[in-house]
Amino acid sequence: MPTLSNASRRSIDLFPAAGRRSGLALLAALAAAAAQPAPAGPIEDLTAQVSVASYRHILDDLLYTHPGHNRGYGAEHDLARQNIFDHFTSLGFETSLFPFQYGGSTYYNVVAVHEGFARPEEIYIVGAHYDSANNPGADDNGSGTACVMEIGRVLASHRFEATIILIAFDREEQGLYGSRAYAAANRDKDIRGMISTDMVAYNPGGANRAAIYGSSNSSPCKQALADAMTQWGGIQPTQYGSMDRSDHAPFEWEGFEAALLIEYSWGSNPHYHRSTDHVETPDYIDYDFASNMTRGTLGWLASSAVLVDAVLAGPVPGNAGVMNQWTISGAAPNTRTFFVYGLSTGSYEVPGCPGVFLNMAGPALAGSAMTDALGEAVFQRFVPSTARGRNVGLQAVQPSACFISNAVWHEFD
């Protein structure tokens, strides 16, 4: 843990002794709370919204995955693309067609953007190719495309600190042309991680295993995805090295962390690139397994882009020398919520919650409150006149749920 800076030591004097806790006391309080039995956290609640019925509807009814369909160069290719576009548009995403050239013709990726409200310049991507090897392509790769579309359905009504981009790539089967074009065009963007979901519905024997591929430079992304598959998908992942045969690879070539998520038994799939790769093949598509792969991927995305449905607002009235009030909504219900403050932005890992960071350096504890059954709480604290003219940040954290709110910065009058 970082040591308290001089600025953060001075910040301890901003609140009266009744509510003031040092950085060391903050560590102890948060660690103790994190050790308590955790209620279902916001990410658990989010991933639980993935629906097998919804996933099946997308794969069976929107992506042309029945006998005789052809998303390679058949009529179903453009029809599926339009359904994907309409799906994302109906959810309220900023949706566009990204054009690129292949073989003298123009093809399109479907790109849906869910802009982050705190760090919109930071980007996390989940993508899948919607073209097929001139067959119905139920597993390769209707299954991965349905995963991305179902993720979009679930997260559309939620807010995240960073920007999320969902992409349906085209012309993967001919050599990753859609993802190559997109990655090259966005090489100057701050892409923090990219996952390609490619073949996620074949689960022979109910093994519930997945393979994760990526270069050594993508190890942090691979490990985070593996952890998410275990925690939120109930899937046993195995990590491997590079395999430049899916749409994650062009992002790695541009220097970004990226990984391929794929069913463990993809190499022995008897319907791979065959006309029998359709949803009516008996004992083939495992919708429960594919939905769990979707839950794990969504968990990675929500934890990486930072789900912030817990919104902190205030202070009111925002003046020094009087009582001020902050409110939090959308947090885990009936949970002890701690309010911490600091004088400078930074990064401070919440004890007991690996990978969850407060957005301030050397924070101190101002106090705590219990959220009600709706996940709401009011926090009141007298702000002394010594805070006048100082920019103070306040942030809420629920260590037992490993969840934080946005940080609110305010210069007191």
Secondary structure, DSSP 8 states (H G I E B T S, - for coil): -----HHHHHHGGGS-TTT-B-HHHHHHHHHHHHTS-----HHHHHHTT--HHHHHHIIIIIS--STT--SSSSHHHHHHHHHHHHHHHHTT-EEEEEEEEETTEEEEEEEEEE--SSEEEEEEEEEEE---SSS--IIIIIIHHHHHHHHHHHHTTS-BSEEEEEEEE---TTTSHHHHHHHHHTTTSEEEEEEEE----B-GGG--EEEEE--GGGHHHHHHHHHHIIIII--EEEEE----SSTTHHHHHTT--EEEEEETTGGG-TTTTSTT-STTSTTTB-HHHHHHHHHHHHHHHHHHHTB--SEEEEEES--TTEEEEEEEESS-TT-EEEEEEESS---EE-TT-TT-EESSSS-EEEEEEE--TTS-EEEEEEE-GGGTT-EEEEEEEETTTTEEEEEEEEE--
